Amino acid sequence: MKKECDCFTNRELSWLQFNERVLNEAGNARVPLAERLTFASIYQSNLDEFFMVRVGTLMMQMYSKEKVIENKTGMSSEEQIEQILNQVTVLEKKKALIYEQLMGELEPKGVRIINFNRLSNEEGKILEDYFDAHIAPFLSQMIIGKQHPFPFLANKQLYAIVLMKSPKGKKKIGIIPCSNSVFKRLIEIPTRPGTFMLSEELILHFVSKLYPKYEIREKSIMRVTRNADIDPNEIYDEDMDYRNMMQLMIKQRNRLNPVRVELSRKINKEAMEELSQYLEIGRKHIINVDTPLDLSFVFLLQNYLLDQPELFYEKRTPQLSPDLNLKESLMGQVEQKDVLLAYPFESMKPFLRLLQEAAEDPSVVSIKMTLYRVAERSKIIEALIEAAENGKEVVVLVELRARFDEANNIEMSRRLEEAGCNILYGLGDYKVHSKLCLITRVTESGHSYITQIGTGNYNERTSKIYTDLSLITANDEIGAEAAAVFSALQQGEVVEETKHLLVAPNCLQNKIADMMDEEIAKVKNGGEGYIGIKVNSLTDKVLIDKMIEASQAGVKIELIIRGICCLKPGIPGMTENITVISIVGRFLEHSRIYRFGQGEEEKIYIASADFMTRNTTRRVEVAVPVWDEAIKNRIRYMFDIMMKDDEKGKIQNGDGKYADRSINETKLNSQELFYQEAYSRHALEES
């Protein structure tokens, strides 16, 4: 019998595996070249956020009085950080190889990044003149000393660090901010169209001009990543407006302690020690990186490749659902049948039009909605504002604690409030992460509901790049439970019990475990049991333990987990009946699907909740049962196709590592297939 701990993978190390799958797409020759640049940049921005949030949390735990032990693998915070840093070192080497490969493949396409070693003397003089005239006047070089303390280094900004010797032989450190809105990041070589040098490399090359009295010994580009894990409750002041308190939190977060320092070149051990002391960070957190420290410039490179469409993905446009006619009343159509929208293959326009119609319809008395992340110029916000101006009761719960979207949500809440909407800021103990909209109508026959429940945010921009599902129904039982959820939220509470919806924190994890028990019971009674789950992450130990129990009982379990998966499949006697795949492709897999049972008895839900403890017990999340048979069949079909994806779908083996697989004669890309089918369905409807 295997030990139980053999079934688990550490959460943070599993996340790094996910980000490696993103990085692999940057090196995947079957992905168009210009798109591979995007994956390289996503890998870096993902890693930045990982250090800011997860490593930041671990470091705070490490310095706390109470020792925190991770509940699956028994690792301490220190052990996790050590393994993270070791793994990141390996991944950075892999990233450097892929970056060099990408740059090499770009050169024949007419775009290249170069350094001074590849310039002629004439070109070097041109760049020197450019530096003198257009860059040097806007730089603020500093020298660290008694009268000049070590400066604050902004999060993720680029700096040149220079190790120098004064005329009297004293060692000095110079620091120059390289991020500037005045000059361009990419400096084009006039004699070679399409050939560029990064501005920070130009600054570093001519840094001796900025310190003419000093001998330059060593130099490097430096980038600091700061902790972003700050709890709003720690700065809560009951006399302060909650919105103002969140703005204060944003300011404080920008100045939290460093969790990582990246250097583009190696510097001597003594200087490393000094830098470590100045920034109050361990030496192991200072990482040498063999690529540019900020890869966001790749999007500028893509602009120079637009005349070569073969280097990009084929253009895809979300299609209108054939199940709805935008020229007729959408509320009337939904009252006749439930509707499922599948983004990005289908457009969000029908839902936007539904909101617009509700804002204008005299029979609509209220619109209630939870908002977590929205687009900057949101049509959803415009529709809610219009509804309020038309005299409807509009209740909007704006979760101001949506990490890194706080500023946008603060501004949005002000606009809604000024228009007459009733604004809620969430619950003190629980983030509200649900995707729930309730339209209430009053007619001669009484009141009725139209309810929309989704897996993704109300965001027009991300609906074109994230895969999500959105169910719209006029079912009164679903509407009544949605109304109960909003009633509780308006009173600062959470619902204690539900009949149909699964609503965290009190009525989701336990009900999912109960449905898993039902599948276990079927097998014990001689039948077949089945569990199919698609989520972004799986870390909830209660549900993982229940899956292990189900696997041991003989229940077939299929898991589609894009990111973190703390459960290892295929371990004899423990998880041998569990299959885990991860799909990383053109669109971000974001939909959540829960399946229990098979045939006519199968229960299917779509949900806002991943299987993470924070989602199942510490947030307000909503899952809705799918009752319409046609929609159930469609979700089954989508799930089964994704399980067969052998182009972007990687299978996790018993050692926790992910591998390619071969299932179909011709490689199957589920996302491309769903888009092709959306085009075909729309064309058939048009004809």
C-alpha positions in Angstrom: 0.0 0.0 0.0 1.3 3.4 -1.0 1.6 6.1 1.6 -1.1 8.7 1.3 1.4 11.5 0.9 2.6 9.8 -2.4 -0.7 11.0 -3.9 0.0 14.7 -3.4 2.0 17.4 -5.1 2.9 20.7 -3.4 0.7 23.5 -4.6 3.5 26.0 -5.5 5.6 23.4 -7.3 2.5 22.3 -9.3 1.9 25.9 -10.3 5.5 26.1 -11.6 4.7 23.0 -13.6 1.7 24.9 -15.1 3.9 27.9 -16.0 6.4 25.6 -17.6 3.6 24.3 -19.9 3.0 28.0 -20.8 6.7 28.4 -21.5 6.7 25.2 -23.6 4.2 26.9 -25.9 6.8 29.6 -26.5 9.1 26.9 -27.7 6.5 24.9 -29.6 7.3 24.9 -33.4 3.6 24.1 -34.2 2.6 27.5 -32.7 2.9 30.5 -35.1 6.2 32.4 -34.4 4.7 35.8 -33.4 2.2 34.0 -31.0 5.1 32.2 -29.3 6.4 35.6 -28.3 3.1 36.2 -26.4 3.6 32.9 -24.5 7.1 33.9 -23.5 5.7 37.2 -22.1 2.8 35.5 -20.4 5.3 33.1 -18.7 7.2 36.1 -17.3 4.1 38.0 -16.1 2.7 34.8 -14.5 6.0 34.3 -12.7 6.0 37.9 -11.5 2.5 37.5 -10.0 3.5 34.2 -8.5 6.4 35.8 -6.6 4.3 38.8 -5.6 1.5 36.7 -4.2 2.5 33.2 -3.4 6.2 33.7 -2.5 5.2 36.8 -0.7 2.8 34.8 1.4 5.3 32.1 2.2 7.9 34.7 3.2 5.4 36.3 5.6 4.7 32.9 7.0 8.4 32.1 7.4 8.9 35.3 9.5 5.8 34.8 11.6 6.0 33.4 15.1 3.8 30.4 14.3 5.3 27.7 12.0 3.1 27.0 9.1 3.2 23.5 7.5 1.6 22.8 4.1 -1.3 20.3 4.7 -0.6 17.8 1.8 3.1 17.3 1.5 4.1 18.5 5.0 6.5 21.1 3.7 7.4 24.1 5.8 7.4 27.6 4.3 11.2 27.6 4.2 11.3 24.3 2.4 8.8 25.4 -0.2 10.7 28.7 -0.9 13.9 26.7 -1.3 12.4 24.3 -3.8 10.7 27.2 -5.6 13.9 29.1 -6.1 15.7 25.9 -7.2 13.0 25.2 -9.8 12.8 28.8 -11.0 16.6 28.6 -11.7 16.0 25.6 -13.9 13.1 27.3 -15.7 15.0 30.5 -16.3 17.7 28.5 -18.1 15.0 26.9 -20.2 13.5 30.3 -20.9 16.9 31.6 -22.1 17.2 28.8 -24.6 13.7 29.3 -25.9 14.3 33.1 -26.1 17.5 32.6 -28.1 15.6 30.2 -30.4 12.8 32.8 -30.9 15.2 35.6 -31.6 17.1 33.4 -34.1 13.9 32.6 -35.9 12.8 36.2 -36.0 15.9 37.4 -37.9 15.0 35.9 -41.3 11.5 37.5 -40.8 13.2 41.0 -40.7 13.1 41.7 -37.0 16.0 41.4 -34.6 17.3 42.6 -31.2 21.0 43.2 -31.1 23.8 44.4 -28.8 26.8 46.6 -29.4 29.0 43.6 -30.4 27.0 43.4 -33.7 27.2 47.1 -34.6 29.7 48.8 -36.9 31.7 51.8 -35.6 29.4 54.1 -37.6 26.3 52.6 -36.1 27.8 52.8 -32.6 28.4 56.6 -33.1 24.9 57.1 -34.3 23.6 55.4 -31.1 25.9 57.4 -28.9 24.6 60.6 -30.4 21.1 59.4 -29.9 21.9 58.5 -26.2 23.4 62.0 -25.6 20.5 63.9 -27.2 17.4 61.8 -26.4 18.1 59.6 -23.3 20.8 61.0 -21.1 19.0 64.3 -20.4 16.1 62.4 -18.9 18.1 60.1 -16.6 18.5 60.6 -12.9 21.7 58.8 -11.9 22.4 58.3 -8.2 25.4 57.3 -6.1 24.8 55.5 -2.8 26.5 57.1 0.2 26.0 58.6 3.6 24.2 61.6 2.2 22.5 59.5 -0.4 20.7 56.5 1.1 19.7 53.5 -1.0 16.7 54.6 -3.1 13.3 53.0 -3.2 13.2 50.7 -6.2 9.7 50.5 -7.7 8.1 47.1 -8.3 9.0 45.5 -11.6 10.8 48.6 -12.9 14.2 48.4 -14.6 17.3 49.9 -13.1 21.0 50.0 -14.1 23.2 49.1 -11.1 26.9 50.2 -11.5 29.8 49.1 -9.3 32.5 51.8 -9.4 35.7 53.0 -7.8 36.1 56.7 -7.0 39.3 58.7 -7.8 40.3 58.0 -4.1 39.9 54.3 -4.6 36.6 54.0 -2.6 34.0 51.5 -3.8 30.7 53.0 -4.8 27.3 51.9 -6.2 25.4 53.8 -8.8 21.8 53.3 -9.6 19.9 54.7 -12.7 16.2 54.2 -13.3 15.8 52.9 -16.9 12.0 53.0 -17.1 10.9 56.2 -18.6 7.8 57.4 -20.6 9.9 60.0 -22.5 12.1 57.6 -24.5 11.1 54.4 -26.3 12.0 50.9 -25.0 13.0 49.8 -28.5 15.6 52.0 -30.2 15.6 51.3 -33.9 19.0 51.3 -35.7 18.6 53.9 -38.5 20.8 52.0 -40.9 19.0 48.7 -40.4 15.2 48.8 -40.5 13.6 46.3 -38.2 16.8 46.1 -36.0 16.5 47.3 -32.4 18.4 47.7 -29.2 16.7 47.8 -25.8 16.9 51.2 -24.2 18.2 49.8 -20.9 21.1 48.1 -22.8 21.9 51.4 -24.5 22.0 53.1 -21.0 24.2 50.4 -19.6 26.6 50.6 -22.5 27.1 54.4 -22.1 26.9 54.4 -18.3 30.4 55.7 -18.0 29.2 59.0 -19.5 26.9 59.4 -16.5 29.7 58.8 -14.0 32.7 60.4 -15.8 34.9 60.7 -12.6 34.5 57.0 -11.6 36.1 53.8 -12.9 33.3 51.4 -13.9 34.1 47.9 -12.5 30.9 46.0 -13.1 27.4 46.7 -14.3 24.0 45.1 -14.7 20.3 45.7 -15.3 18.3 45.0 -12.1 14.6 44.4 -11.5 12.9 44.1 -8.1 9.7 42.2 -7.5 7.8 43.2 -4.3 5.4 41.3 -2.1 1.8 42.1 -3.0 0.1 39.9 -0.4 -1.5 42.5 1.9 -4.7 41.8 3.8 -7.2 44.8 3.7 -8.4 43.8 7.2 -4.9 44.6 8.5 -5.4 48.3 7.7 -9.1 48.4 8.3 -10.4 51.5 10.1 -14.1 51.5 10.9 -14.1 55.3 10.7 -12.7 55.2 7.1 -14.8 54.9 4.0 -14.2 51.3 2.7 -13.4 52.5 -0.8 -10.8 55.0 0.6 -9.3 52.2 2.7 -8.8 50.0 -0.4 -7.0 52.9 -2.1 -4.7 53.2 0.9 -4.1 49.4 0.6 -3.1 49.8 -3.1 -0.5 52.5 -2.1 0.9 50.4 0.7 1.1 47.3 -1.5 3.4 49.1 -3.9 6.0 49.6 -1.1 6.0 46.1 0.5 9.3 44.2 0.9 11.1 42.7 -2.1 10.7 38.9 -2.7 13.0 38.6 -5.8 15.8 40.6 -7.4 16.7 39.8 -11.0 20.1 40.7 -12.5 21.0 40.6 -16.2 24.7 40.1 -15.5 26.6 38.5 -12.7 28.2 40.8 -10.1 30.8 40.0 -7.5 29.9 38.3 -4.2 30.7 41.3 -2.1 28.4 43.5 -4.1 25.7 40.8 -4.0 26.0 40.8 -0.2 25.7 44.6 -0.1 22.7 44.5 -2.4 21.1 41.8 -0.2 21.5 44.0 2.9 20.2 47.2 1.2 17.1 45.4 0.0 16.7 43.2 3.1 16.5 40.0 1.0 18.3 36.7 1.1 21.0 36.0 -1.4 19.1 33.1 -2.9 16.4 35.5 -3.9 18.9 37.4 -6.1 18.6 35.6 -9.5 20.7 35.9 -12.6 18.6 36.0 -15.8 20.0 35.5 -19.3 17.1 37.2 -21.1 15.8 40.8 -21.0 14.3 41.3 -17.5 11.0 42.7 -19.0 9.7 40.9 -22.0 6.7 43.1 -22.6 8.5 44.6 -25.6 7.7 41.5 -27.6 4.3 43.0 -28.3 6.0 45.9 -30.0 8.0 43.5 -32.1 4.7 41.9 -33.2 3.6 45.2 -34.7 6.5 44.9 -37.1 5.4 41.5 -38.2 1.7 42.3 -39.0 2.4 42.2 -42.8 3.3 38.5 -42.4 -0.1 36.9 -41.3 1.3 33.4 -41.4 3.3 34.3 -38.3 0.0 34.7 -36.3 -3.0 32.6 -35.4 -5.8 32.6 -38.0 -8.2 35.4 -37.1 -11.2 34.1 -35.0 -14.3 36.1 -34.2 -16.9 35.1 -31.6 -20.1 34.0 -33.4 -23.6 34.9 -32.5 -25.4 31.9 -30.8 -28.0 30.4 -33.2 -30.2 29.8 -30.1 -31.0 33.5 -29.9 -32.3 36.1 -32.3 -31.0 39.6 -31.5 -33.9 41.1 -33.5 -36.5 39.7 -31.1 -37.0 40.1 -27.4 -34.3 38.1 -25.6 -36.2 37.9 -22.4 -39.1 36.4 -24.3 -36.8 33.8 -25.9 -35.2 32.9 -22.6 -38.7 32.4 -21.1 -39.3 29.7 -23.7 -36.0 27.8 -23.2 -32.7 27.9 -21.3 -29.7 29.2 -23.3 -26.0 28.4 -23.0 -23.3 30.7 -24.3 -19.8 29.3 -24.8 -17.1 31.9 -24.9 -15.0 32.8 -26.8 -16.5 30.6 -29.6 -19.8 32.5 -29.1 -20.2 36.2 -28.6 -21.2 37.9 -25.4 -23.5 40.2 -27.4 -26.7 38.4 -26.5 -26.1 38.8 -22.8 -25.2 42.5 -23.3 -28.4 42.9 -25.3 -30.4 41.2 -22.6 -29.1 43.6 -20.0 -29.9 46.5 -22.3 -33.4 45.2 -22.9 -33.9 44.8 -19.2 -32.8 48.4 -18.6 -35.5 49.6 -21.0 -38.3 47.2 -20.4 -41.1 48.7 -18.2 -41.9 45.3 -16.7 -38.4 45.0 -15.2 -38.3 46.3 -11.6 -34.8 45.3 -10.6 -31.4 44.1 -11.8 -29.0 42.6 -9.3 -25.5 41.6 -10.2 -22.1 40.6 -8.7 -19.1 42.1 -10.3 -15.5 40.9 -9.8 -13.5 42.0 -12.8 -14.9 44.1 -15.7 -13.5 45.7 -18.8 -12.3 49.3 -18.5 -15.0 50.6 -20.9 -17.7 48.2 -19.9 -21.0 48.0 -21.7 -22.3 46.1 -18.8 -21.7 49.1 -16.5 -23.4 51.4 -19.1 -26.5 49.1 -19.1 -26.7 49.1 -15.3 -26.3 52.9 -15.2 -29.1 53.2 -17.8 -31.3 50.9 -15.8 -30.9 53.0 -12.7 -31.5 56.2 -14.6 -34.7 54.6 -15.9 -35.9 54.1 -12.3 -35.1 50.4 -11.9 -33.7 49.1 -8.6 -30.1 48.3 -9.4 -28.1 46.4 -6.8 -24.5 45.8 -7.6 -22.0 44.0 -5.4 -18.6 45.2 -6.5 -15.8 43.1 -5.0 -13.1 45.8 -4.4 -10.7 43.1 -3.3 -10.3 41.5 -6.8 -6.5 41.4 -6.7 -4.8 43.9 -9.1 -8.2 45.1 -10.3 -8.9 47.1 -7.2 -8.3 50.6 -8.8 -10.6 49.8 -11.7 -13.3 48.5 -9.4 -13.1 51.5 -7.2 -13.6 53.8 -10.1 -16.4 51.6 -11.5 -18.2 51.6 -8.1 -18.2 55.4 -8.1 -19.7 55.7 -11.5 -22.5 53.2 -10.6 -23.2 55.0 -7.3 -23.4 58.4 -8.9 -26.0 57.0 -11.3 -28.2 55.9 -8.5 -27.2 52.2 -8.2 -27.1 50.6 -4.7 -23.5 49.5 -4.2 -22.3 46.7 -1.9 -18.6 46.2 -1.3 -18.7 42.5 -0.6 -18.5 40.7 2.8 -15.9 41.2 5.5 -14.9 37.6 5.8 -15.6 36.4 2.3 -14.7 37.6 -1.2 -17.7 37.5 -3.5 -16.4 35.7 -6.6 -19.7 34.4 -8.0 -20.9 35.4 -11.5 -24.6 36.0 -10.8 -27.1 38.3 -12.4 -30.8 38.4 -11.5 -33.5 40.3 -13.5 -36.9 40.5 -11.8 -40.1 41.3 -13.7 -43.6 42.1 -12.6 -46.4 41.5 -15.0 -50.2 41.0 -14.7 -49.6 37.3 -14.0 -47.2 38.1 -11.1 -43.4 38.3 -10.7 -40.8 36.2 -12.6 -37.1 35.9 -12.8 -34.4 35.7 -15.5 -31.2 34.4 -14.0 -27.7 34.3 -15.6 -25.0 32.3 -13.9 -21.6 31.9 -15.4 -18.1 30.6 -15.0 -16.3 33.8 -16.0 -16.2 37.5 -15.3 -18.6 40.0 -16.8 -15.8 41.3 -19.0 -16.2 41.9 -22.7 -12.4 41.8 -23.3 -11.7 38.5 -21.6 -14.8 36.9 -23.1 -12.8 36.9 -26.4 -9.8 35.1 -25.0 -11.0 33.0 -22.0 -13.1 29.9 -22.4 -16.2 30.3 -20.2 -19.8 29.1 -20.0 -22.9 31.3 -19.3 -26.3 29.8 -18.6 -29.4 32.0 -18.9 -32.6 30.6 -17.5 -36.2 31.7 -16.6 -36.6 28.9 -14.2 -38.4 30.2 -11.1 -36.8 27.8 -8.7 -33.3 28.9 -9.8 -34.4 32.6 -9.7 -35.8 32.3 -6.2 -32.6 30.8 -4.9 -30.6 33.5 -6.7 -32.8 36.1 -5.0 -32.1 34.5 -1.7 -28.3 34.8 -2.4 -28.7 38.5 -3.1 -31.0 39.0 -0.1 -28.3 37.5 2.2 -25.6 39.6 0.6 -27.6 42.8 1.1 -27.8 41.9 4.8 -24.0 41.2 5.0 -24.6 37.4 5.3 -24.2 34.2 3.3 -27.0 31.7 2.6 -27.1 28.8 5.0 -29.0 26.2 2.8 -30.0 25.7 -0.8 -31.9 23.1 -2.7 -30.7 23.5 -6.2 -27.8 25.9 -6.4 -24.4 25.1 -4.8 -23.4 28.3 -2.9 -20.1 28.6 -1.1 -19.1 28.9 1.7 -21.8 26.8 3.3 -23.4 24.8 0.5 -20.8 23.9 -2.0 -18.0 21.8 -0.7 -20.3 19.6 1.4 -22.8 19.0 -1.4 -20.0 18.1 -3.9 -18.7 15.6 -1.4 -22.2 14.2 -1.0 -22.5 13.7 -4.7 -19.1 12.0 -4.8 -20.4 9.7 -2.0 -23.4 8.9 -4.2 -21.0 7.7 -7.0 -19.1 5.6 -4.4 -22.4 4.0 -3.3 -23.3 3.1 -6.9 -20.1 1.1 -7.3 -20.5 -0.6 -4.0 -24.1 -1.7 -5.1 -22.7 -3.2 -8.3 -23.2 -0.3 -10.7 -20.8 2.2 -12.3 -19.7 5.5 -10.9 -18.4 8.5 -12.7 -17.0 11.9 -11.7 -15.9 14.5 -14.3 -14.4 17.8 -13.1 -13.0 20.7 -15.1 -11.5 23.5 -13.0 -8.5 25.8 -13.1 -7.0 24.5 -9.9 -7.4 21.5 -7.5 -6.0 22.1 -4.0 -9.0 21.5 -1.7 -7.8 18.5 0.5 -11.3 17.6 1.6 -12.4 17.1 -2.0 -9.0 15.5 -3.0 -9.4 13.0 -0.1 -12.9 12.2 -1.3 -11.6 11.6 -4.9 -9.0 9.2 -3.6 -11.7 7.4 -1.7 -13.9 7.3 -4.8 -11.0 6.0 -6.9 -10.3 3.3 -4.4 -13.9 2.3 -4.6 -13.7 1.9 -8.4 -15.3 5.2 -9.5 -14.0 6.4 -12.8 -12.7 10.0 -12.4 -11.7 12.4 -15.2 -10.1 15.7 -14.3 -9.3 18.6 -16.6 -7.2 20.9 -14.5 -5.5 23.8 -16.3 -3.2 24.9 -13.6 -2.4 23.7 -10.0 -3.2 20.0 -9.4 -2.2 18.7 -6.0 -3.4 15.2 -6.7 -1.2 12.6 -8.5 -3.2 10.1 -10.6 -2.4 6.5 -11.5 -1.0 5.4 -8.2 -2.0 1.7 -7.6 -4.4 1.2 -4.8 -4.9 4.9 -4.4 -5.6 7.0 -7.6 -5.4 4.4 -10.3 -8.9 5.2 -11.5 -8.1 8.9 -11.9 -7.0 10.6 -15.1 -5.7 14.2 -15.1 -5.1 16.3 -18.2 -4.2 20.0 -18.6 -5.0 22.1 -21.7 -2.8 25.1 -22.4 -3.7 26.7 -25.7 -4.5 29.8 -27.6 -7.3 30.7 -25.3 -7.1 30.5 -21.5 -9.2 27.6 -20.2 -11.4 29.1 -17.6 -14.8 27.3 -17.5 -15.7 25.1 -14.5 -17.8 22.0 -15.1 -18.9 19.4 -12.5 -20.3 16.1 -13.6 -21.6 13.3 -11.4 -23.0 10.0 -12.7 -23.9 8.8 -16.2 -26.9 8.6 -18.5 -30.2 10.1 -17.6 -29.2 10.3 -13.9 -26.1 12.4 -14.5 -26.0 15.7 -12.7 -24.2 18.5 -14.5 -23.2 21.9 -13.0 -21.4 24.9 -14.3 -19.7 27.1 -11.6 -17.6 30.1 -10.7 -15.6 28.0 -8.2 -12.4 26.1 -8.6 -11.7 23.2 -6.2 -9.5 25.3 -4.0 -10.2 25.8 -0.3 -10.3 29.6 -0.8 -13.1 29.1 -3.3 -15.1 26.3 -1.6 -15.0 27.7 2.0 -13.8 31.3 2.0 -15.6 32.9 -0.9 -19.2 33.3 -2.1 -19.3 31.1 -5.2 -22.3 29.8 -7.1 -22.8 26.6 -9.2 -26.0 26.1 -11.1 -27.5 22.7 -12.2 -28.1 22.3 -15.9 -31.5 20.8 -16.5 -32.1 21.3 -20.2 -31.2 18.0 -22.0 -29.9 19.7 -25.1 -27.6 21.9 -23.0 -26.5 18.9 -20.9 -25.6 17.0 -24.0 -23.6 20.0 -25.3 -21.6 20.3 -22.1 -21.0 16.5 -22.1 -19.8 16.7 -25.7 -17.4 19.6 -24.9 -16.0 17.9 -21.9 -15.5 14.6 -23.7 -13.8 16.4 -26.7 -11.4 18.1 -24.3 -10.5 14.8 -22.7 -9.4 13.6 -26.2 -7.4 16.8 -27.0 -3.9 15.5 -27.8 -2.6 18.7 -29.4 -2.8 21.0 -26.4 -3.9 18.5 -23.8 -1.0 17.1 -21.7 -1.6 14.1 -19.4 -0.2 13.9 -15.9 1.6 10.7 -15.0 1.9 9.1 -11.6 5.2 10.9 -10.9 3.3 14.2 -11.2 5.0 15.2 -14.5 3.1 16.1 -17.6 3.6 14.4 -21.0 2.4 14.6 -24.6 -0.1 11.9 -25.6 -1.3 10.4 -28.9 -5.0 9.5 -29.2 -6.2 10.6 -32.6 -5.0 9.8 -36.1 -4.9 13.6 -36.7 -4.0 15.7 -33.6 -7.1 17.1 -32.0 -7.1 20.7 -30.8 -10.4 21.1 -28.9 -10.4 24.9 -28.9 -10.0 25.0 -32.7 -12.7 22.4 -33.2 -15.1 24.4 -31.0 -14.5 27.5 -33.0 -15.0 25.6 -36.3 -18.3 24.3 -35.0 -19.4 27.8 -33.9 -18.7 29.1 -37.4 -20.6 26.1 -38.9 -23.6 26.6 -36.6 -23.8 30.2 -37.4 -23.5 29.6 -41.1 -26.2 27.0 -41.0 -28.5 29.4 -39.1 -27.8 32.2 -41.6 -28.7 29.9 -44.6 
